[in-house]
Amino acid sequence: MKKILLVFLFLGTLSLQAQKIVRYDLFVRDTIVNFTGKEKRAIAVNGQIPMPTLTFTEGDIAEIYVHNELDEETALHWHGLFLPNKEDGVPYLTQMPIPPHTVHKYTFPIIQHGTHWYHSHFGLQEQIGMYGSMILNKRSDDKTFRKGIDDLPTIPIVLSEWTDLKPENVHRMLHNASDWFAIKKGTTQSYAEAIKSGHFKTKLHNEWKRMLAMDVSDVYYDKFLINGKSENEDTSLKGLKAGDKVRLRISNGGASSYFWLTYAGGKISVVANDGNDVEPVEVDRMLIAVSETYDVVVTIPADKTAFEFLATPEDRTKSASIYLGDGIKQLTLPLPKLKYFEGMEMMNGMMKMNGDLDQMGMNMSMQQMDMNVVMYPEITGPSEKGKDKKMKMDPEKPSGDEMEQMDGMKMDGDMYKSNELSEITTLNYAMLKSPTATTLPDDAPVKELHFTLTGNMNRYVWSLDNKVISESDKILIKKGEKVRISMYNNSMMRHPMHLHGHDFRLLNGQGEYAPLKNVVDIMPMETDVIEFEANAEGDWFFHCHILYHMMSGMGRVFSYENQEPNPLIPNPALALRKLKGDDREFHLMAENDFATNGNDGQLMIQSTRWSLGTEWRLGYNDRHGYETETHIGRYIGRMQWLMPFVGFDWRYRKLGHNEVEENLFGQKNTKDERSLFSVGVNYTLPILVIAQAEIYTDGNVRLQFERDDIPITPRLRMSLMWNTDKEYMGGLRYIATRNIGITTHYDSDMGFGIGAMLNY
């Protein structure tokens, strides 16, 4: 018996020795950075942005000590890793946040290989520096080791972006539909620009369908970065000669930016995606979604030359570069500016009046059809007064300039297949194939789930099946099940949906060799299907990885039935309330116009569904008087065009007598002095006109029609208002800076005025 015990102890010791413990200490500290000429707060780990690259070999044990030296909480998520649920790093779901000035230890076995990354999952910290690369190497004796790929020189690359604005302010501005980002990017698509480009009817039709200007990304960024720099000349990349191959391990650590990847040295060979090997496929360019990883192999074609590897954000506003080789710089062609009005025209033809997308009989999936291809001058040619001669249209179907006049039209799907429209080969998911079979057990019970990706840009609400995280329950799954999820994107934005703790098969037509991924980028109007084996107990997050979409509620939680309690969540009910607090957050907006005829302003606090707003008009004398209106309402429906409300109206002016006025319905009222409650409803009409019907406690009824921020030019806005109390207003505002505007307006009560508007 003693001999047997000694044998087991000896074998156990050998096992521990074989599993090498790899320790990292990560010190999380506030820092000051200067990417743009302005000093701004950021968060650095071990004094650097991005965070240090963590390198392991499959079979290691990871021990990572996070020293939180911030004055706020934090947590780190290991994106794409298979690990115990309590190590996954999602605050209030798999652990409580790491308190300030404490140390938290993450430990887990490395049971996979590939390119991954890690980032903060607490609040908006990822946006200001908390992201880094994570490389899991194959063992030298791994049967999947590929000579000529896995033994190449390797360069970790982390793509990211930087804004001088606080991320909390970015989030607030998105929820308040500020178009400051569009002004900075040059994408306002004003009426003056529409007329100049021959797209007046396109713009009018766009607003008739209650849509904002066309865009492909939400946020204006001051800088785009590769490994923390806009331009890299790392000495480790020099000394390369003609014929040398280099493996780039690329992680998109951006909070909300997709990146086009192009290379001055020729083709890009894609060899892995989301940490999983794929059969090599050569492309001219590729778009990497937020949070995806790709391994690519590139070749140095000549000596004494540094070849540019270019990362261009999807909106093509700026770029970042890294140079491979040593010598004269060889630049790749920059991507031309997008044709936004052509995109708007396309969008008009696809959007129904109720806000749904019309699939037009096209079965779209796997990025094989890119609706934005109409906006790519390098494929469809330059813009020519609303017409695009290079578009591949069916002669029996309407021409491009007729698209904006029709709803539900049927179009040739080939017109959106970029690889058939040009000689430029663009990567899509249908091209990815696993080198080994990825089939799941045939006898496993199947759980089918269907999600429609929903949302709207105007109020910046992003959801699944029109429910945000706080409005949904956990989705229960059973260990051993095969979970199959079908997702249809019924919004005009791309959504990179990420599943924690599991890889899934992306059903892309490759049969049993379907690629394994943990992020799927779902384009507008696409339906994509994924499936995974439920084999890791715990509560796992499933969400859009655009940071501001996730924080707005676009996600769900998968929870295994009958699982053991998580020891790091001592109060599950409280933790769940905290988790759901992100999309319940209220966002503030305020503006005040200091004009020669009085002081006008409004203050609004809004959440996903609720709105509390008050507006005021304050005269400089008793004749003009004072007036405030306050409304509390709840938005109804997916597009949130309808808002029932209750309100309070207080008015005072002094004319020496109690002047009585009649509205259009013959009802009498006084503006000299009144305090009334009301109930009513707001509804967004075509052309983005807000119609308001309100009944007061004195029995009077008022109908009002108002349109704010009509974009006359990129910076000039018009506002109009009229109601059945015979009040009307017209005004112009020139947007000078993000928070200051020059105004002029005429108000039927206050008269003509010129002033300056401050807004927040």
C-alpha positions in Angstrom: 0.0 0.0 0.0 2.8 2.4 0.9 4.5 1.6 -2.4 1.3 2.5 -4.4 1.0 5.8 -2.4 4.6 6.7 -3.2 4.0 6.0 -6.9 1.0 8.3 -6.9 3.0 11.0 -5.1 5.8 10.6 -7.6 3.4 10.8 -10.6 1.7 13.9 -9.1 5.0 15.6 -8.6 5.9 14.9 -12.3 2.5 16.3 -13.4 3.1 19.6 -11.4 6.5 19.9 -12.8 5.2 19.4 -16.4 2.6 22.2 -15.8 4.8 25.2 -15.7 3.4 28.1 -13.6 3.8 31.4 -15.4 3.3 34.4 -13.2 2.6 38.0 -14.2 2.1 41.0 -11.9 0.0 43.7 -13.5 0.0 47.2 -11.8 -3.0 49.2 -12.8 -2.4 52.9 -12.4 -3.7 56.3 -13.5 -1.4 58.0 -16.0 -1.2 61.1 -18.3 -0.9 60.6 -22.0 -0.4 63.0 -24.9 -1.5 61.5 -28.2 -2.8 64.8 -29.7 -0.9 67.6 -28.2 -3.2 67.7 -25.1 -2.5 65.9 -21.9 -5.3 63.6 -20.9 -6.0 61.0 -18.3 -5.5 57.3 -19.2 -5.0 54.0 -17.4 -1.7 52.2 -17.9 -0.7 48.8 -16.8 3.0 48.4 -15.8 3.4 51.9 -17.2 2.4 51.1 -20.7 -0.5 51.3 -23.2 -1.4 48.8 -24.6 -1.0 46.6 -21.5 1.9 44.1 -21.6 1.7 41.2 -24.0 1.1 38.0 -21.9 2.7 34.9 -23.4 2.0 31.3 -22.4 2.4 27.9 -23.8 -0.4 25.4 -23.9 -0.1 23.3 -20.7 1.1 26.2 -18.5 -0.7 27.4 -15.4 -1.4 31.1 -15.5 -1.0 33.1 -12.3 -1.9 36.8 -12.9 -1.8 39.2 -9.9 -3.7 42.4 -10.6 -2.6 45.2 -8.4 -5.3 47.8 -8.5 -3.7 51.1 -7.7 -6.6 53.1 -9.0 -9.0 55.1 -6.9 -11.8 53.1 -8.6 -12.7 49.5 -9.1 -11.6 47.4 -12.0 -11.5 43.8 -13.4 -9.8 42.0 -16.3 -11.4 39.7 -18.8 -9.4 37.1 -20.8 -11.0 37.4 -24.2 -11.5 34.0 -25.9 -10.0 31.9 -23.2 -11.4 28.6 -21.8 -11.2 28.9 -18.0 -13.2 28.4 -14.8 -16.2 30.8 -14.8 -15.0 32.6 -11.7 -11.8 33.6 -13.5 -13.6 35.2 -16.5 -13.3 38.7 -15.2 -16.9 40.1 -15.7 -17.8 42.4 -12.7 -21.0 41.4 -10.9 -21.4 38.3 -13.1 -18.3 36.1 -12.5 -16.7 38.1 -9.7 -17.1 41.3 -7.7 -15.0 44.2 -9.0 -11.5 44.5 -7.7 -11.6 47.2 -5.0 -9.2 50.2 -5.2 -5.7 49.6 -3.8 -6.1 45.8 -3.4 -4.6 42.8 -5.2 -6.7 40.1 -7.0 -5.2 36.8 -8.2 -6.5 35.1 -11.4 -5.3 31.6 -12.0 -6.3 29.1 -14.7 -4.8 26.4 -16.8 -3.8 27.2 -20.4 -5.7 24.5 -22.4 -5.7 26.1 -25.9 -3.4 28.0 -28.2 -3.8 31.0 -30.5 -3.9 34.8 -30.5 -6.2 36.3 -27.9 -6.3 39.5 -25.9 -7.4 40.8 -22.6 -9.1 44.0 -21.4 -11.0 45.7 -18.6 -14.6 44.7 -18.4 -15.4 47.4 -15.9 -17.3 50.4 -17.1 -15.6 52.2 -20.0 -12.0 51.6 -18.8 -11.2 49.7 -22.0 -11.5 53.0 -24.0 -8.6 54.7 -22.1 -5.9 52.1 -22.2 -6.9 48.8 -20.6 -6.3 46.4 -23.5 -3.4 44.1 -24.4 -2.4 41.1 -26.4 -2.3 37.5 -25.1 -0.3 34.9 -27.0 -0.8 31.2 -26.3 1.8 29.2 -28.1 1.5 25.6 -29.3 3.7 23.0 -27.8 6.5 21.9 -30.1 5.1 18.4 -30.1 1.5 19.5 -31.0 0.1 17.5 -33.8 -1.5 20.6 -35.3 1.9 22.4 -35.5 2.3 23.8 -39.1 5.8 24.2 -40.4 6.2 27.4 -42.3 3.5 29.1 -40.2 3.8 28.3 -36.5 7.6 28.6 -36.6 7.7 32.0 -38.3 8.9 35.2 -36.6 5.9 36.6 -34.8 4.8 40.2 -34.1 1.9 40.9 -31.7 -0.2 43.8 -33.0 -2.9 45.5 -31.0 -5.2 47.9 -32.9 -7.0 50.6 -30.9 -8.2 54.2 -31.0 -8.0 57.3 -28.8 -10.3 60.2 -28.0 -9.5 63.2 -26.0 -13.0 63.2 -24.6 -13.8 61.3 -21.5 -15.5 58.0 -22.5 -18.4 58.8 -20.2 -18.9 62.0 -22.2 -18.7 60.1 -25.4 -21.4 57.7 -24.2 -23.6 60.6 -23.0 -23.3 62.4 -26.3 -24.3 59.3 -28.3 -27.4 58.9 -26.2 -28.3 62.5 -26.8 -27.9 62.2 -30.6 -25.2 64.9 -30.8 -23.9 65.2 -34.3 -20.6 66.7 -33.2 -18.8 63.5 -34.2 -20.3 63.8 -37.7 -19.1 67.4 -38.0 -15.6 66.3 -37.0 -15.6 63.4 -39.4 -17.1 65.5 -42.3 -20.2 63.2 -42.5 -23.1 65.5 -41.6 -24.8 65.0 -45.0 -26.5 68.4 -44.8 -29.1 69.6 -47.3 -26.5 72.0 -48.9 -24.1 69.0 -49.4 -27.0 66.9 -50.8 -27.9 69.6 -53.3 -24.3 70.0 -54.3 -23.9 66.3 -55.0 -27.2 65.8 -56.7 -28.8 63.9 -53.8 -31.5 66.3 -52.6 -34.2 63.8 -53.1 -32.1 61.1 -51.4 -31.7 63.3 -48.3 -35.4 64.2 -48.3 -36.4 60.5 -48.6 -34.0 59.6 -45.8 -35.6 62.0 -43.4 -39.1 61.0 -44.7 -38.3 57.6 -43.3 -37.2 59.2 -40.0 -33.6 58.2 -40.4 -30.6 60.2 -39.3 -27.6 60.8 -41.6 -25.8 57.7 -43.0 -22.8 56.6 -41.0 -20.7 53.4 -40.6 -19.3 54.2 -37.1 -20.5 56.0 -34.0 -17.6 57.9 -32.6 -15.0 60.4 -33.9 -11.5 59.5 -32.7 -8.5 61.8 -32.5 -6.0 59.1 -33.2 -5.8 55.4 -34.3 -3.0 53.3 -32.9 -1.0 50.2 -33.6 0.7 49.0 -30.5 0.0 52.4 -28.9 1.5 54.5 -31.8 0.1 56.0 -35.0 3.3 55.1 -36.8 5.6 52.2 -35.8 9.2 51.7 -36.7 10.0 49.0 -34.2 13.7 47.8 -34.4 12.5 44.2 -34.1 10.9 44.6 -37.5 14.1 45.6 -39.2 16.7 43.4 -40.8 14.0 41.5 -42.8 15.1 40.7 -46.4 13.4 39.7 -49.6 11.4 36.5 -49.3 11.2 36.5 -45.5 7.8 35.8 -44.1 6.4 37.3 -40.9 3.4 36.2 -38.8 1.3 39.1 -37.5 -0.9 38.2 -34.5 -3.5 41.0 -34.7 -6.1 41.8 -32.0 -8.6 44.6 -32.5 -8.6 46.2 -29.0 -10.7 49.1 -30.2 -13.7 50.1 -28.2 -15.8 50.7 -31.2 -13.7 50.8 -34.4 -13.5 48.3 -37.2 -10.3 48.4 -39.2 -9.5 47.7 -42.8 -6.1 46.0 -43.1 -3.9 46.4 -46.2 -0.3 45.7 -47.0 2.1 47.5 -49.4 4.0 44.3 -49.9 1.2 42.4 -51.6 -1.2 39.7 -50.5 -2.2 38.9 -46.9 -2.4 35.2 -46.0 -5.0 34.6 -43.3 -4.0 31.5 -41.2 -6.0 31.8 -38.0 -9.0 33.6 -36.6 -10.1 34.1 -33.0 -7.3 31.9 -31.8 -8.2 29.0 -34.1 -6.3 27.7 -37.1 -7.9 28.1 -40.6 -6.7 26.8 -43.9 -4.5 29.6 -45.4 -6.5 32.0 -47.7 -4.9 34.9 -49.6 -6.7 38.2 -49.8 -5.9 41.8 -50.8 -7.6 43.3 -47.8 -9.7 42.4 -44.8 -12.0 44.1 -42.3 -11.4 43.1 -38.7 -14.3 43.5 -36.4 -14.2 45.0 -32.9 -12.6 42.3 -30.6 -11.7 39.8 -33.3 -8.2 38.4 -33.7 -6.6 37.3 -36.9 -3.2 35.7 -37.6 -1.9 36.7 -41.0 1.4 35.9 -42.8 3.0 38.5 -45.1 6.1 38.3 -47.2 8.8 40.9 -47.5 9.1 41.4 -51.3 12.4 43.4 -51.5 15.5 44.2 -49.7 16.3 47.6 -48.1 12.6 48.6 -48.1 10.1 49.0 -45.3 6.7 48.0 -46.3 3.6 49.6 -44.8 1.0 47.5 -43.0 -1.9 49.9 -42.8 -4.9 49.9 -40.5 -7.7 52.2 -41.6 -10.9 52.6 -39.5 -14.1 51.7 -41.3 -15.1 55.4 -41.5 -11.7 56.1 -43.2 -11.0 59.3 -41.3 -7.4 58.6 -40.3 -5.1 55.5 -40.2 -2.2 53.9 -38.3 0.8 52.2 -39.8 3.5 49.7 -38.9 6.5 49.1 -41.2 8.0 45.7 -42.0 11.6 45.7 -43.1 14.4 48.3 -43.1 15.0 51.0 -45.6 13.0 53.2 -48.0 9.3 53.3 -47.0 6.9 51.7 -49.4 3.4 53.0 -48.7 0.2 51.3 -49.5 -2.6 53.2 -51.2 -4.8 55.0 -48.7 -8.5 54.1 -48.8 -10.6 56.9 -50.4 -13.4 58.7 -48.6 -16.7 56.9 -48.5 -19.6 57.9 -50.7 -22.1 58.6 -48.0 -25.0 59.8 -50.2 -24.8 56.6 -52.2 -25.0 54.7 -48.9 -28.0 56.8 -47.9 -29.7 56.1 -51.2 -29.1 52.3 -50.6 -30.4 52.6 -47.1 -33.5 54.3 -48.2 -34.3 51.4 -50.5 -33.9 48.9 -47.7 -35.6 50.6 -44.8 -39.4 50.3 -44.4 -41.5 53.1 -43.0 -41.8 51.2 -39.7 -38.0 51.1 -39.2 -37.6 47.4 -40.2 -35.2 46.3 -42.9 -36.6 44.8 -46.1 -34.5 41.7 -47.0 -35.8 42.0 -50.6 -35.7 38.3 -51.1 -31.9 38.1 -50.6 -30.5 35.5 -48.3 -27.6 37.3 -46.8 -25.0 35.7 -44.5 -21.3 35.3 -43.9 -20.4 38.8 -45.1 -20.6 37.6 -48.7 -22.7 40.6 -49.6 -21.6 44.0 -48.2 -24.3 46.6 -48.4 -21.7 49.3 -47.8 -20.0 48.3 -51.1 -22.0 51.1 -52.8 -19.9 53.5 -50.7 -16.5 52.1 -51.7 -15.0 54.3 -54.6 -12.2 51.8 -55.1 -14.8 49.2 -56.2 -17.8 51.1 -57.5 -16.0 54.2 -58.9 -16.2 57.9 -57.9 -19.5 59.6 -57.1 -21.2 61.2 -60.0 -24.3 63.3 -59.1 -26.1 60.4 -57.4 -25.4 57.8 -60.1 -22.8 55.0 -59.9 -22.0 53.7 -63.4 -20.0 50.8 -62.1 -22.8 49.3 -60.1 -23.9 46.0 -61.4 -27.7 46.5 -61.8 -30.3 44.2 -63.4 -31.5 46.1 -66.5 -35.1 45.1 -65.7 -34.8 46.8 -62.3 -34.7 50.5 -61.3 -31.5 52.5 -61.8 -29.6 53.8 -58.8 -31.2 57.2 -58.8 -34.7 55.6 -58.7 -33.9 53.5 -55.6 -34.8 56.3 -53.2 -38.3 56.5 -54.6 -39.2 52.9 -53.9 -39.8 50.6 -50.9 -39.4 46.9 -50.9 -37.9 46.7 -54.3 -36.1 43.5 -55.5 -32.4 43.9 -56.4 -29.7 41.8 -57.8 -27.7 40.5 -54.8 -24.6 40.4 -57.0 -24.4 44.2 -56.9 -23.3 43.9 -53.3 -20.6 41.2 -53.7 -17.4 43.1 -53.7 -15.3 40.2 -54.9 -17.4 39.9 -58.0 -17.4 43.6 -58.7 -13.6 44.2 -58.7 -10.3 42.5 -58.8 -9.8 43.3 -55.1 -10.2 40.2 -53.0 -11.8 41.0 -49.6 -12.0 38.4 -46.9 -15.4 37.1 -45.9 -16.5 34.4 -43.4 -17.4 32.0 -46.1 -13.7 31.8 -47.0 -12.7 30.5 -43.6 -12.2 26.7 -43.2 -11.0 24.8 -40.2 -8.1 22.3 -41.0 -9.7 19.7 -38.7 -13.3 18.6 -38.3 -15.3 20.7 -35.7 -18.5 18.8 -35.6 -20.4 18.5 -32.3 -21.8 15.2 -30.9 -24.7 14.0 -33.0 -26.6 12.6 -30.1 -26.6 15.8 -28.0 -30.0 17.4 -27.4 -30.3 20.7 -29.4 -31.5 24.0 -27.9 -32.5 26.4 -30.6 -32.4 30.1 -29.9 -33.4 33.0 -32.2 -32.4 36.6 -31.7 -33.2 39.7 -33.7 -30.6 42.4 -33.3 -32.5 45.7 -32.8 -31.8 49.3 -31.9 -31.9 52.8 -33.2 -29.3 55.5 -33.5 -31.5 58.5 -32.6 -31.7 57.5 -28.9 -28.8 55.1 -29.0 -30.7 52.1 -27.7 -29.2 48.7 -28.7 -31.0 45.4 -27.8 -31.8 41.8 -28.7 -35.5 41.3 -29.6 -36.1 44.9 -28.4 -35.0 44.1 -24.9 -31.9 45.3 -23.2 -30.0 43.3 -20.6 -31.8 44.8 -17.7 -35.2 43.8 -19.2 -34.3 40.2 -19.8 -33.8 37.1 -17.7 -30.8 34.8 -17.8 -31.1 32.1 -20.6 -30.9 28.7 -19.0 -28.9 26.0 -20.8 -28.0 22.4 -19.8 -24.6 20.9 -19.7 -24.2 18.6 -22.7 -26.6 20.5 -24.9 -25.8 21.7 -28.4 -26.9 25.3 -28.4 -27.7 26.7 -31.8 -28.3 30.4 -32.2 -29.7 32.1 -35.2 -29.3 35.9 -35.3 -30.8 38.4 -37.8 -29.5 41.9 -37.8 -32.5 44.3 -38.2 -30.4 47.4 -37.7 -28.2 49.5 -40.0 -25.1 48.9 -37.8 -22.7 46.0 -37.7 -22.6 44.1 -34.4 -19.7 41.9 -33.3 -21.4 39.4 -31.0 -19.0 37.8 -28.5 -19.6 34.6 -26.4 -17.5 34.3 -23.3 -15.9 31.0 -22.2 -16.7 29.0 -25.4 -15.8 28.7 -29.0 -18.7 28.3 -31.4 -18.9 26.8 -34.9 -19.8 29.4 -37.5 -22.1 27.6 -40.0 -20.6 29.1 -43.1 -21.1 26.3 -45.7 -17.8 24.5 -44.9 -19.8 21.5 -43.4 -17.9 19.6 -40.8 -14.9 22.0 -41.2 -16.8 25.0 -40.1 -14.4 27.5 -38.5 -14.3 27.9 -34.7 -14.8 31.5 -33.4 -15.8 33.4 -30.4 -16.9 36.6 -32.2 -19.2 36.8 -35.2 -19.6 40.1 -37.0 -23.2 40.4 -38.2 -23.8 42.9 -41.0 -27.1 44.7 -41.6 -29.8 42.4 -43.0 -27.6 39.3 -42.4 -28.7 36.1 -40.7 -25.9 34.1 -39.2 -26.1 30.8 -37.3 -23.6 29.6 -34.7 -23.6 26.5 -32.5 -21.6 25.5 -29.4 -21.4 22.6 -27.0 -22.5 23.6 -23.5 -19.5 22.1 -21.6 -18.4 24.8 -19.1 -20.7 25.6 -16.2 -21.2 29.1 -15.0 -22.8 32.4 -16.0 -21.4 33.5 -19.3 -21.8 36.9 -21.0 -23.0 37.1 -24.6 -22.9 40.6 -26.0 -22.1 43.1 -28.8 -18.4 44.0 -28.3 -18.8 47.6 -29.4 -18.3 49.0 -25.9 -21.0 51.6 -26.1 -23.6 49.1 -27.6 -22.8 46.7 -24.7 -23.2 49.4 -22.1 -26.5 50.4 -23.7 -27.9 46.9 -23.2 -27.1 44.7 -26.2 -26.5 41.3 -24.6 -27.7 38.4 -22.7 -26.4 36.0 -20.0 -26.2 32.2 -20.5 -26.5 30.3 -17.3 -26.1 26.6 -16.7 -29.0 24.9 -14.8 -28.3 23.4 -11.4 -24.7 24.8 -11.2 -22.7 25.3 -8.1 -22.8 28.9 -6.6 -19.9 31.1 -7.5 -17.9 31.7 -4.4 -16.8 35.1 -5.6 -20.5 36.4 -5.8 -21.6 36.4 -2.1 -24.9 38.2 -2.9 -26.1 37.1 -6.4 -29.3 39.2 -6.3 -27.4 42.4 -5.5 -24.7 41.6 -8.1 -27.4 41.0 -10.8 -28.9 44.4 -10.0 -25.5 46.0 -10.4 -24.9 44.2 -13.7 -28.2 45.5 -15.1 -27.4 49.0 -13.9 -25.3 49.8 -16.9 -28.2 50.2 -19.4 -30.4 51.8 -16.8 -28.1 54.7 -16.5 -29.6 58.2 -17.0 -27.8 60.6 -19.4 -27.9 64.4 -19.0 -28.3 67.0 -21.8 -28.6 70.8 -21.2 -28.5 73.9 -23.4 -29.1 77.6 -22.7 -29.5 80.4 -25.3 -28.5 83.8 -24.0 -30.2 86.1 -26.5 -31.2 89.7 -26.8 -34.9 88.9 -26.4 -34.6 86.6 -23.5 -33.2 83.4 -22.2 -34.3 80.0 -23.6 -33.1 76.6 -22.5 -33.8 73.0 -21.7 -32.6 70.3 -19.4 -33.2 66.7 -20.2 -32.4 63.5 -18.3 -33.0 60.3 -20.2 -32.5 56.5 -19.9 -33.3 53.6 -22.2 -37.0 54.1 -21.8 -37.7 57.1 -19.6 -37.3 60.9 -20.2 -37.6 63.8 -17.8 -37.3 67.1 -19.5 -38.0 70.8 -18.7 -37.7 73.8 -21.0 -37.9 77.5 -20.2 -38.3 80.9 -21.8 -37.4 83.8 -19.5 -38.1 87.3 -20.6 -36.1 90.4 -19.5 -39.3 92.3 -18.5 -42.8 91.6 -17.2 -44.4 91.8 -20.6 -42.4 88.9 -21.9 -42.8 87.1 -18.6 -41.6 83.6 -17.7 -42.6 80.2 -18.8 -41.6 76.6 -18.0 -42.9 73.2 -19.2 -41.9 69.9 -17.7 -42.7 66.4 -19.1 -42.0 63.0 -17.7 -42.6 60.3 -20.3 -41.8 56.7 -21.3 -40.7 55.7 -24.8 -42.7 53.0 -26.5 -41.7 50.6 -29.3 -38.4 49.5 -30.8 -37.9 52.7 -32.7 -39.1 54.8 -29.8 -41.1 57.2 -31.9 -43.9 57.2 -29.4 -43.7 58.7 -25.9 -46.8 59.2 -23.6 -46.1 61.7 -20.8 -47.5 63.7 -17.9 -46.5 67.3 -17.6 -46.7 70.6 -15.7 -47.0 74.1 -17.3 -46.3 77.3 -15.4 -46.5 80.7 -17.0 -46.4 84.3 -15.7 -46.4 87.7 -17.4 -47.8 91.1 -16.4 -49.6 93.3 -18.9 -51.7 95.2 -16.4 -54.8 93.1 -17.2 -55.5 89.4 -17.5 -55.3 89.0 -21.2 -57.4 86.1 -22.6 -56.5 84.4 -25.8 -58.2 81.8 -28.0 -56.6 78.8 -29.6 -57.5 77.3 -32.9 -60.2 75.2 -31.3 -61.9 78.3 -29.8 -60.8 77.5 -26.3 -59.8 80.4 -24.1 -56.8 80.6 -21.9 -54.5 83.1 -20.2 -50.7 83.4 -20.3 -50.6 86.0 -17.6 -50.7 83.5 -14.8 -51.4 79.8 -15.0 -50.3 76.5 -13.3 -51.7 73.5 -15.1 -51.0 69.7 -15.2 -51.3 67.8 -18.4 -51.2 64.4 -20.1 -50.1 63.9 -23.7 -48.1 62.1 -26.2 -45.1 62.8 -28.5 -44.8 61.0 -31.8 -42.1 61.3 -34.4 -43.6 61.9 -37.8 -41.8 61.6 -41.2 -39.2 64.3 -41.8 -38.3 63.9 -38.1 -41.1 66.3 -37.0 -42.1 65.8 -33.4 -45.9 66.0 -33.1 -47.2 66.6 -29.6 -50.8 66.3 -28.4 -51.5 67.6 -24.9 -54.7 68.1 -22.8 -54.5 70.3 -19.7 -56.4 70.1 -16.4 -58.5 73.2 -17.5 -59.8 71.1 -20.5 -57.8 72.9 -23.1 -56.1 70.9 -25.9 -52.9 71.8 -27.7 -51.3 70.3 -30.8 -47.7 71.2 -31.5 -45.3 70.4 -34.4 -41.6 70.9 -34.0 -38.4 70.1 -35.8 -35.0 70.8 -34.3 -31.6 70.7 -35.9 -32.5 70.7 -39.6 -29.0 70.4 -41.2 -28.8 73.3 -43.7 -25.0 73.1 -43.9 -22.5 71.0 -42.0 -22.6 73.5 -39.1 -25.8 75.5 -39.7 -29.0 74.2 -38.1 -32.6 75.4 -38.4 -35.4 74.9 -35.9 -39.1 75.4 -36.5 -42.2 75.2 -34.2 -45.9 75.9 -34.5 -48.9 75.0 -32.3 -52.6 75.5 -32.0 -52.2 78.1 -29.3 -51.0 80.3 -32.2 -47.4 80.2 -31.0 -44.6 79.8 -33.5 -40.8 80.0 -33.6 -38.1 79.9 -36.2 -34.4 79.9 -35.5 -30.9 79.3 -36.8 -27.9 78.0 -34.9 -24.3 78.0 -36.1 -22.2 75.3 -34.3 -19.0 77.0 -33.5 -17.5 74.4 -31.1 -18.8 71.3 -29.3 -20.4 73.4 -26.6 -20.9 76.8 -28.2 -23.2 78.0 -30.9 -24.2 81.4 -32.4 -28.0 81.8 -32.6 -30.7 84.0 -34.0 -34.5 83.3 -33.8 -37.9 84.8 -33.8 -40.5 83.8 -31.2 -44.1 84.9 -31.4 -44.1 85.7 -27.7 -40.5 87.0 -27.2 -39.9 88.6 -30.6 -36.5 88.6 -32.5 -33.2 87.9 -30.8 -29.6 87.1 -31.4 -27.4 85.3 -28.9 -25.0 82.6 -28.0 -26.0 79.1 -27.0 -24.1 77.0 -24.5 -24.8 73.3 -24.5 -23.7 70.2 -22.6 
